[in-house]
Amino acid sequence: MTEDFDADDLAAHRRLLDRVVAAHGPLEVVVLAFGILGDQARAEADAAHAAAIVHTDYVAQVSVLTHTAELLRTQGSGSVVVFSSVAGVRVRRANYVYGSAKAGLDGFASGLADALHGTGAHLLLVRPGFVIGRMTEGMTPAPFSSTPDQVADATVAALRRRRGVVWVPAVLRPVFAALRFVPRAIWRRMPR
């Protein structure tokens, strides 16, 4: 089942989840699949736009995740899927507003996964690279790009194995392990 809602309406999040549970019973798998890329150039000059990106991509996600985790803890089962991004693993100058929100989300989800350990609830953190889709339409795909179907397949496989983290494609894990050591003077010139 999918449920439409206004991600930025924080006060509505718990009511939404309560409606879903009342209508369909305990939550088995909750997939948070919302966010915005925003316009980096605009965000550098327009604080409201920068704040809107961070609000949707971090603050709203934290709200939904906190309510979801509480429900999963109470029922003693269920999984939640959180879509982070390699953009948050090491934030680049070319998209630092979006990347910083993803970095915060990645950290929050990692901590929440630890907090859920032993409760019967499970969190899967998905770290895709560039995904060719609606959000990136018109952009030149980055190396190791994937499609929404590839991200979905990797997510389902990781969920079935109750993994904690999945990189999509898998090659990005060692690539970003190495990229941690790229000097900052070079890193700041990296493209999106």
C-alpha positions in Angstrom: 0.0 0.0 0.0 1.2 3.5 -0.6 0.0 6.6 1.2 0.1 10.2 -0.1 1.0 12.8 2.5 2.7 16.2 2.9 6.1 15.3 4.1 6.7 18.8 5.4 3.6 18.7 7.6 5.3 17.3 10.7 2.2 17.4 12.9 0.4 15.1 10.5 3.0 12.3 10.5 1.8 10.3 13.6 -1.9 10.6 12.5 -0.9 9.2 9.1 0.8 6.2 10.6 -2.0 5.6 13.1 -4.5 5.6 10.2 -2.4 3.1 8.3 -2.2 0.8 11.3 -5.9 1.1 12.1 -6.8 0.3 8.5 -4.2 -2.5 7.8 -2.9 -3.8 11.1 0.8 -3.9 12.2 3.4 -2.4 10.0 5.6 -5.0 8.3 7.8 -2.9 6.0 7.8 0.9 5.9 9.6 2.5 3.0 10.4 6.2 3.3 10.6 7.3 -0.3 10.4 11.1 -0.4 12.8 14.0 -0.8 13.9 16.8 -3.0 17.2 17.5 -4.8 16.6 21.3 -4.9 18.7 23.8 -6.8 22.2 24.1 -5.4 22.9 27.5 -7.0 19.6 28.9 -5.8 20.2 27.5 -2.3 23.6 29.3 -2.0 21.8 32.7 -2.4 18.3 31.9 -1.0 18.4 30.7 2.6 14.7 29.8 2.5 15.3 27.4 -0.4 18.3 25.9 1.4 16.2 25.4 4.5 13.3 23.9 2.5 15.7 21.2 1.1 17.1 20.4 4.5 13.6 20.4 6.0 12.2 17.8 3.5 15.3 15.7 3.2 16.3 15.7 6.9 13.8 17.1 9.4 10.7 15.5 7.9 12.5 12.2 7.6 13.6 12.3 11.2 10.0 13.0 12.2 8.5 10.1 10.2 11.3 7.8 11.3 10.9 8.6 15.0 7.1 7.9 14.9 7.7 4.7 12.8 10.4 3.4 15.2 8.1 3.9 18.1 5.4 1.9 16.5 7.8 -0.9 15.4 9.2 -1.1 18.9 5.8 -1.3 20.4 4.7 -4.1 18.1 8.1 -5.9 18.4 8.6 -6.4 14.7 8.8 -4.8 11.3 11.3 -3.1 9.1 11.9 0.4 7.9 13.8 1.3 4.8 15.7 4.6 4.8 17.1 6.1 1.5 20.3 8.0 2.2 22.8 8.7 -0.6 26.5 8.5 -1.4 26.1 12.3 -1.5 25.9 12.2 2.3 28.9 10.0 2.8 31.3 12.7 1.9 29.6 16.0 1.0 30.8 17.7 -2.2 30.8 21.4 -2.9 28.7 20.8 -6.1 25.6 19.7 -4.0 26.4 20.5 -0.4 22.9 21.5 0.7 21.4 18.2 -0.5 24.5 16.3 0.6 24.5 17.8 4.1 20.8 16.8 4.6 21.6 13.2 3.5 24.7 13.2 5.8 22.5 14.1 8.7 19.9 11.5 7.6 22.6 8.8 7.3 23.9 9.5 10.8 20.4 9.6 12.3 19.4 6.3 10.6 22.7 4.6 11.7 22.0 5.6 15.3 18.3 4.6 15.1 19.3 1.2 13.7 21.5 0.7 16.8 18.6 1.9 19.0 16.3 -0.6 17.4 18.7 -3.5 17.8 17.2 -6.2 20.1 13.6 -4.8 19.8 12.5 -7.1 17.0 12.4 -4.1 14.6 15.0 -3.6 11.9 16.3 -0.6 9.8 17.8 -0.9 6.4 19.9 2.0 5.3 20.2 2.3 1.5 23.1 4.3 0.0 22.5 4.7 -3.7 24.8 6.6 -6.0 23.4 8.6 -8.9 19.9 7.3 -9.8 18.7 7.9 -13.3 15.1 9.0 -12.8 12.6 11.8 -12.4 14.7 13.6 -9.8 17.8 13.7 -11.9 16.1 14.2 -15.3 18.2 16.3 -17.6 21.4 15.7 -15.6 24.4 13.8 -17.0 24.6 10.4 -15.2 27.6 10.0 -12.9 29.9 6.9 -13.0 28.3 3.8 -11.5 24.7 5.2 -12.0 21.8 2.9 -11.4 18.1 2.9 -12.2 15.2 2.9 -9.8 14.6 -0.8 -10.6 18.2 -1.6 -9.7 17.9 0.3 -6.4 14.6 -1.5 -5.7 16.1 -5.0 -6.4 19.1 -4.4 -4.2 16.9 -3.0 -1.5 14.5 -6.0 -1.5 17.5 -8.5 -1.5 19.1 -6.7 1.5 15.8 -6.5 3.3 15.3 -10.3 2.9 18.8 -10.8 4.3 18.1 -8.3 7.2 21.2 -6.4 6.2 21.8 -3.1 7.9 23.3 -1.2 5.0 23.3 -1.7 1.2 25.2 0.4 -1.4 23.7 0.6 -4.9 25.6 -0.5 -6.9 27.8 -2.4 -4.5 31.0 -1.1 -6.1 30.3 2.3 -4.5 31.3 0.9 -1.0 35.0 0.4 -1.8 35.0 3.5 -4.1 33.8 5.7 -1.3 36.1 4.1 1.2 39.0 5.2 -1.0 37.5 8.6 -1.7 37.7 9.4 2.0 41.4 9.9 1.5 41.2 12.3 -1.5 42.7 15.7 -0.3 40.1 18.4 0.3 41.7 20.7 -2.3 40.9 18.1 -5.0 37.6 17.0 -3.4 36.1 20.5 -3.6 36.4 20.4 -7.4 34.5 17.1 -7.7 31.4 17.4 -9.9 28.0 16.4 -8.7 
